[in-house]
Amino acid sequence: MLRRRTAGLLLALALLSGCVRLIPGTTPPPVPPVGTTAASSTLIPGPHPGSLGMDAGRASDALAAFVTSCPRLVARADTSGLTRPQDWSDACNAAPGWPAADARRFFATFFETAKIADGSAFVTGYYEPEIAGVRTRQPGFDVPVYSLPPDLVRAKPGDAPPLPDGLQPKGRYDESGRFVPYYSRAEIEDGALAGRGLELAWAADPIAFFFLQIQGSGRLRAPDGSVIRLGYAGQNGLDYTGIGSLMRDRGLIGTGPGQYPGSMQGIVQYLRDHPAEGHALMRQNASWIFFRELTGPGPVGALSVPISGRTTLAADPAFVPLGAPVWLRTDRPETNGLWVAQDTGGAIRGANRFDSFWGAGADAATIAGGMSAHGEALLLLPRGTLERLGRR
């Protein structure tokens, strides 16, 4: 994942909760069941893509992103259980030569829509941050940026119970050969990986680096103006804890005296105003992100292709085929329209849970830091998928 990655920030914050008002004497309508994958969940056919009212510009951008995704779509296994590599062949063969100005007709020609369960979507945001950093440690740059350690591995079958998705958990084998959890954020900060030659670079600000880890990729800019671009390499296998949720539980977020806004900017301000408490709070998030240096164009997502601001979504691959188009309609108009699922996130889990990528720069940081949208999501699947799955 460009991530994650961990995840777009507000997804980590989990600040909002929904409520349903019932008419007295009635019972709520049944909620379509959600399984552990899209294939084991209720899948409801949606409207024809041509009736969605796609914006021409967004459709053109989505077509370009889909073209970059196709080499992976036709080669990789889809863990959602919805599609097979060959299902994408017709669309992927046509996409490279399709006129960008006629992108809406492309999606109307090759796709059908479906929603998982009731389609209720929650969308947060992430971006590519730039923080101060250098390649070689020097005064004022003391925060290590680690590459992926070779002893971070998945358990061998039988050494640990499998995860719900069937994969073996991540961890390490200790000196006795026993599989144990990998080092936590606190242990890594206290030097568990020091002196092993894993340092890619050094950052100046631990708070800024913490949020770069949440985003899952970013840029380090040195005093001489040189830039190191970082991409997601892996995660330590420990659960992500959103510090926004902890702050909310402690009454630190709100509009009252002494409280802080629930945006990324508000949380950062708390951490800076309360250094000791803020440091302890960040250590409550045991998850740690490892990086690799990027030399190609743009940040790279979990699909191993460059991702695009205002076009790429992070999604749970158990519910969305990575590379698939997704249609969003939410209460935040800037999210509405066609996206392409090209990334994942450590906190992006479950059906209809998405993290929207907004690119780099101050505007991207502002939008991503305050993004919390609710609405509906439709998956765009190759035509014939629903009939093959017996969902028509």
Salt bridges, closest charged atoms under 4 A:
ASP87 OD1 - ARG84 NH2 2.79
ASP87 OD2 - ARG388 NH2 2.99
ASP102 OD2 - ARG105 NE 2.55
GLU112 OE1 - ARG392 NH2 3.30
GLU128 OE1 - ARG219 NH2 3.43
GLU128 OE2 - ARG229 NH2 3.32
GLU130 OE2 - ARG221 NE 2.71
ASP142 OD1 - ARG137 NE 3.39
ASP151 OD1 - ARG196 NH2 3.01
ASP174 OD2 - ARG178 NH2 3.45
GLU189 OE1 - HIS279 NE2 3.43
GLU189 OE1 - ARG283 NH1 3.08
ASP190 OD2 - ARG283 NH2 3.02
ASP205 OD2 - ARG272 NH2 2.56
GLU293 OE1 - ARG135 NH1 2.99
GLU334 OE2 - ARG332 NH2 2.76
ASP343 OD2 - ARG5 NH1 3.13
ASP355 OD2 - ARG3 NH2 1.82
ASP355 OD2 - ARG4 NH2 2.36
ASP355 OD2 - ARG5 NH2 3.12
GLU376 OE2 - LYS115 NZ 3.46
